Amino acid sequence: MTIKEQISADFMVAYKSQDMEKKNFLGVLKGAIQTQEGKGIEATDENVLKAIKSLEKGINETIESLKKEGVDASVQEKELTYLKPYQPT
């Protein structure tokens, strides 16, 4: 199973279990992959990992910014945990 297929399967599991927070985040991730495909980039595992890394970088920057402002970043930290299963160890 490719990473893209795993993300889609996990999206459906989250949808059926009504885990809307995870479903919404995986929807954003699927959108990032579809944007790549729209640019003519094939959704290989390598390219999907690039999209994941890009999303992870943005989340980390947001967390850093929120912490500087003294704002709770627990939602963004939880989003990072949603990305972990798709990244190589």
Secondary structure, DSSP 4 states (H G I P E B T S, - for coil): --HHHHHHHHHHHHHHTT-HHHHHHHHHHHHHHHHHHHTT----HHHHHHHHHHHHHHHHHHHHHHHHHT---HHHHHHHHHHGGGS--
